[in-house]
């Protein structure tokens, strides 16, 4: 058991480092292997969501594998693979360190740690609460409330915390680069970062502090109270073929196992382990002075077929938990920010058929939020995204940002495309490679250049060519698919104004991002509910061809039939 525990610790540290590295890759230099075989593919809930999104049964292998493993050995996922669980263990270890270190344990810090963090006690199971949150997770999955699911899914919570680390590390690098530059050293490359909302960053910091405090004080309290993955795997672990058990004949009731148990599932008085709550950290077995804890055949198999014990713990839970879970969804159903159709009609703004219903307060009413390339539709994106922030940290241009109210209250922290900060780079598809849930599906760079997520809507009354009589072709110059053509604005043809070929536009946002007009840009992206395929630009689509070019084409000699006339 000691060897197994050492293996668990080493594996957990290596896996945690591998999955965290993706969030701290501020220069986006990770090798292709991280995208071919991403560690996120091992995550329990994302694997299930990817399967339910229709990507294929192979995408559910992690969900199926860890469910099967729970029926054999118990909740191995919670301590070996779950990054949020490993993070809680790290916080717990840091909090206990002063009490265990021989140089610090006699100091004020060591005594404080000994009093508050060094020991844990057995706690009664919060069965009703576990079932409630498991039910809430099922409701979120069935009805497509991905953002709300992300507030209780352990991987998504971990991602939200790591997003704060990504921002802090990026800003630290930028500060170092600017400081070094002031002394004449330019060897530090600044990181590309976009401004983030105070609410989203503050929420990430709040989660970090809360997780650290709860982990230090109560160990894996979250895993056995609020975590739906822990509740599901715990239910399966009740019927595991093997389970950790205390040999009552060898046990001397020293209580060390109970004090070390992060899950608070060991009752030393009854010499019993609640295996449905055990996260398999194996600290109890490795630290037991009498080696009285080990794997044995689960006695539950004897009770299953016993008439006197057909009812198992938690079977008599009130069905009102389902109603309570449904009622808790009410807050998420209000506040969805749909497009203001009346405002659009009042100002004669152009709203195309199939346009997104979501927009940003204060922006033009015909500006609508698109979902990222590869997400197929806004509905698919919002239903399957758990706001883990993986796509946000991998985005090269940082056009993806954590939302606050852009998707409504039900979409808190789900990423949205902020074209005021950046635009979607044509040669980047990191978000489609890193998304673990199927909210953004994999697309190639070639496919991305023809995937239409929105349409550029031009308002000539806001353009500087119209208002100031000034030349400006920034939008046309930056369009990667030639969807914007400059046509004559006046009879003298001394000024040219943009014209958008709507079928060619893919909605990347380059035109909106570069437009100099403020506070409202003259050209905005109107996202689509369902993505379409754009038409490649053809020279025949041009509305204006200069006369010089027309004359040149007419006067050009016809090519000879024989390419070698001599």
Residue pairs with C-beta under 8 A, 6 or more apart in sequence:
1 282
1 285
1 286
1 291
1 293
1 294
2 285
2 286
4 282
4 285
4 286
5 281
5 282
5 283
5 285
5 286
6 286
8 79
8 80
8 280
8 281
8 282
11 80
12 79
12 80
12 86
12 89
13 86
15 39
15 42
15 80
15 81
15 83
15 86
16 83
16 86
16 87
16 90
18 39
19 39
19 40
19 83
20 83
20 162
20 165
21 30
21 34
22 30
22 34
22 38
22 39
22 40
22 390
22 393
22 394
22 434
23 159
23 162
23 163
23 165
23 166
23 389
23 390
23 393
24 162
24 165
24 166
24 169
25 393
25 394
26 166
26 169
26 170
26 173
26 191
26 193
27 189
27 191
28 394
28 396
28 430
35 430
35 433
35 434
38 433
38 434
38 436
40 46
40 155
40 390
40 434
40 436
41 47
41 62
41 436
42 62
42 81
43 62
43 81
43 82
43 83
43 155
43 436
44 62
44 63
44 66
44 77
44 81
44 82
44 155
44 229
44 233
45 63
45 149
45 153
45 154
45 155
45 156
45 228
45 229
45 386
45 437
46 62
46 155
46 386
46 388
46 436
46 437
47 59
47 60
47 61
47 62
47 63
47 436
48 60
48 63
48 141
49 141
49 146
49 384
49 386
49 436
49 437
49 438
49 439
50 59
50 60
50 384
50 436
50 437
50 438
51 57
51 59
51 60
51 63
51 438
52 141
52 384
52 438
53 380
53 384
53 437
53 438
53 439
53 441
54 438
55 438
55 441
59 438
66 76
66 77
66 81
66 233
67 232
67 233
67 236
69 76
69 77
70 76
70 77
70 233
70 236
70 237
70 240
71 236
71 237
71 239
71 240
71 241
72 240
72 241
72 242
73 240
73 241
73 242
73 280
73 295
74 233
74 237
74 240
74 242
74 243
74 244
74 275
74 278
74 280
75 230
75 233
75 234
75 237
75 278
75 279
75 280
76 280
77 229
77 233
78 85
78 220
78 223
78 229
78 230
78 233
78 279
78 280
79 85
79 86
79 89
79 279
79 280
79 281
79 282
80 280
82 154
82 155
82 229
83 154
83 155
83 158
84 154
84 155
84 157
84 158
84 211
84 222
85 154
85 220
85 223
85 279
87 158
87 161
87 211
87 215
88 211
88 214
88 215
88 219
88 220
88 222
88 223
88 262
89 215
89 220
89 262
89 281
91 211
91 212
91 215
91 216
92 117
92 215
92 216
92 219
92 262
94 216
95 113
95 116
95 117
95 215
95 216
95 217
96 113
96 117
96 118
97 104
97 113
98 104
98 105
98 107
98 109
98 110
98 112
98 113
98 114
99 105
99 110
99 113
99 114
99 117
99 118
100 118
101 110
104 110
104 113
105 111
105 113
105 114
116 216
116 217
117 216
117 217
118 259
119 259
120 218
120 219
120 258
120 259
120 260
120 261
120 262
120 264
121 258
121 259
121 264
122 258
122 261
122 264
122 265
122 266
122 267
122 268
122 269
123 264
125 224
125 274
125 276
125 277
125 313
125 314
126 224
126 225
127 313
127 314
127 317
128 317
128 318
128 321
129 225
129 226
130 224
130 225
130 230
130 231
130 234
131 231
131 314
131 317
131 321
132 321
132 324
132 325
133 152
133 225
133 226
133 227
133 228
133 231
133 325
134 228
134 231
134 232
134 235
135 321
135 322
135 325
136 148
136 152
136 228
136 325
136 328
136 329
137 149
137 152
137 153
137 228
138 228
139 145
139 325
139 326
139 329
140 146
140 148
140 149
140 329
141 149
143 329
144 379
144 382
144 383
144 384
145 329
145 332
145 383
145 410
146 382
146 383
146 384
146 385
146 386
146 387
146 414
146 437
146 439
147 332
147 382
147 385
147 386
147 387
147 407
147 410
147 411
147 412
147 413
147 414
148 329
148 332
148 410
149 156
149 386
150 156
150 157
150 160
150 385
150 386
150 387
150 388
150 413
150 414
151 157
151 412
152 226
152 227
152 228
153 228
153 229
153 386
153 388
154 222
154 223
154 227
154 229
154 230
155 386
155 388
155 436
156 386
156 387
156 388
157 207
157 211
158 388
159 387
159 388
159 389
159 390
160 203
160 204
160 207
160 387
160 388
160 389
160 413
161 204
161 207
161 208
161 211
162 389
162 393
163 200
163 204
163 389
163 392
163 393
163 402
164 201
164 204
164 205
164 208
166 389
166 392
166 393
167 193
167 196
167 201
167 204
169 191
170 191
170 192
170 193
171 193
173 188
173 189
173 190
173 191
174 190
174 191
174 193
176 188
177 188
177 189
177 190
178 190
180 186
180 187
180 188
181 188
192 396
192 397
192 398
193 398
194 397
194 398
194 399
194 401
194 418
194 421
194 422
195 421
196 401
196 402
197 401
197 402
197 403
197 404
199 404
200 401
200 402
200 403
200 404
200 413
201 402
203 412
203 413
211 222
214 221
214 222
215 221
218 264
219 261
219 262
219 263
219 264
220 262
220 263
220 264
220 279
221 264
222 230
223 230
223 263
223 277
223 279
224 230
224 234
224 263
224 264
224 265
224 277
230 277
230 279
234 276
234 277
235 276
237 243
237 275
237 276
237 278
238 275
238 276
238 300
238 312
238 313
239 298
239 300
239 301
239 304
240 275
240 298
241 297
241 298
241 301
242 295
242 296
242 297
242 298
243 273
243 275
243 278
243 295
243 296
243 298
243 299
243 300
244 273
244 275
244 278
244 280
244 284
244 285
244 293
244 294
244 295
245 273
245 275
245 293
245 294
245 295
245 296
245 299
246 257
246 266
246 271
246 272
246 273
246 292
246 293
247 292
247 293
247 294
248 271
250 290
250 291
250 292
251 271
251 290
251 292
252 289
252 290
252 292
253 268
253 269
253 271
254 289
254 290
255 268
256 287
256 288
256 289
257 266
257 268
257 283
257 284
257 285
257 287
257 288
257 293
258 266
258 267
258 268
260 283
260 284
260 287
261 283
261 284
262 279
262 281
262 283
263 277
263 278
263 279
263 281
264 277
265 273
265 274
265 275
265 276
265 277
265 278
266 272
266 273
266 274
266 284
267 273
267 274
273 284
273 293
275 298
276 313
284 293
285 291
285 293
285 294
300 312
303 309
303 312
331 409
332 409
332 410
333 410
334 409
335 405
335 408
335 409
335 410
336 358
336 407
336 408
336 409
336 410
336 411
337 358
337 359
337 360
337 361
337 405
337 406
337 407
337 408
338 357
338 358
338 359
339 351
339 355
339 356
339 357
339 358
339 359
339 365
339 368
340 359
340 365
341 351
343 349
343 365
344 351
344 365
344 366
347 365
349 364
349 365
349 366
349 457
349 459
350 366
350 457
350 526
351 366
351 368
351 526
352 455
352 457
352 502
352 526
354 528
354 529
354 530
354 532
355 368
355 526
355 527
355 528
355 529
356 368
356 369
356 370
356 371
356 378
356 454
356 526
356 527
356 528
356 529
357 368
357 529
358 368
358 369
358 378
358 406
358 407
358 408
358 527
359 365
359 367
359 368
359 369
360 367
360 369
360 406
361 405
363 520
363 524
364 459
364 520
364 521
364 524
366 457
366 459
366 524
366 526
367 457
367 512
367 524
367 525
367 526
368 454
368 525
368 526
368 527
369 378
369 406
369 407
369 416
369 417
369 527
370 378
370 417
370 453
370 454
370 507
370 525
370 527
370 528
371 377
371 378
371 380
371 381
371 382
371 417
371 453
371 527
371 531
372 381
372 391
372 400
372 415
372 417
372 424
372 431
372 432
372 440
372 453
373 424
373 429
373 431
373 432
373 440
373 443
373 448
373 451
373 453
373 506
373 531
374 429
374 431
374 432
374 435
374 440
374 441
374 442
374 443
374 448
374 451
375 381
375 439
375 440
375 441
375 453
375 531
376 441
376 530
376 531
377 529
377 530
377 531
378 527
378 528
378 529
378 530
379 529
379 530
380 438
380 439
381 414
381 439
381 440
382 407
382 410
382 411
382 414
382 439
383 439
384 437
384 438
384 439
385 414
385 415
385 435
385 437
385 439
385 440
386 437
386 439
387 402
387 412
387 413
387 414
387 415
388 436
388 437
389 402
389 413
389 415
390 434
390 435
390 436
391 400
391 415
391 430
391 431
391 434
391 435
391 440
392 398
392 400
392 401
392 402
392 415
394 430
394 431
394 433
394 434
395 428
395 430
395 431
396 425
396 428
396 430
397 422
397 423
397 424
397 425
397 428
398 421
398 422
399 417
399 418
399 419
399 421
399 422
399 423
399 424
399 425
399 509
400 415
400 416
400 417
400 418
400 431
401 415
401 416
401 418
401 421
402 413
402 414
402 415
403 411
403 412
403 413
403 414
403 415
403 416
404 412
404 413
405 412
406 416
407 414
407 416
417 424
417 509
417 525
417 527
419 509
419 512
419 513
419 524
419 525
420 512
420 513
421 513
422 509
422 513
423 508
423 509
423 510
423 512
423 513
423 514
424 508
424 509
424 510
425 508
426 445
426 448
426 449
426 480
426 508
427 445
429 442
429 443
429 444
429 445
429 448
431 440
432 440
432 441
432 442
432 443
432 448
433 442
435 441
443 451
448 506
449 480
449 481
449 506
450 506
450 533
450 534
450 536
451 506
451 531
451 533
451 534
452 505
452 506
452 507
452 528
452 531
452 532
452 533
452 534
453 506
453 507
453 508
453 527
453 528
453 531
454 505
454 506
454 507
454 509
454 525
454 526
454 527
454 528
455 500
455 502
455 505
455 507
455 525
455 526
455 528
456 475
456 483
456 484
456 500
456 502
456 505
456 507
456 511
456 512
456 523
456 524
456 525
456 526
457 500
457 523
457 524
457 525
457 526
458 475
458 484
458 498
458 499
458 500
458 522
458 523
459 522
459 523
459 524
460 466
460 497
460 522
461 467
462 517
462 520
462 521
462 522
463 472
463 497
463 498
463 517
463 522
463 523
464 470
464 472
464 516
464 517
464 522
465 471
465 472
465 489
465 495
465 496
465 497
466 489
466 497
469 495
471 495
471 496
472 516
473 486
473 496
473 498
474 511
474 514
474 515
474 516
475 484
475 498
475 510
475 511
475 512
475 514
475 515
475 523
476 484
476 485
476 486
476 498
476 511
478 510
478 511
478 513
478 514
479 505
479 510
479 511
480 506
480 508
480 510
481 504
481 505
481 506
481 508
481 534
481 536
481 537
482 501
482 504
482 537
483 500
483 501
483 502
483 504
483 505
483 506
483 534
483 537
484 498
484 499
484 500
484 501
484 505
484 511
485 498
485 499
485 501
485 541
485 542
485 543
485 544
486 496
486 497
486 498
486 499
486 544
487 496
487 497
487 498
487 499
487 543
487 544
488 495
488 496
488 497
488 544
489 495
489 496
489 497
498 511
498 523
499 543
500 523
501 537
501 541
503 534
503 535
504 534
504 535
504 536
504 537
504 541
505 534
506 534
507 525
507 526
507 527
507 528
509 525
511 523
511 525
512 521
512 523
512 524
512 525
515 521
515 522
515 523
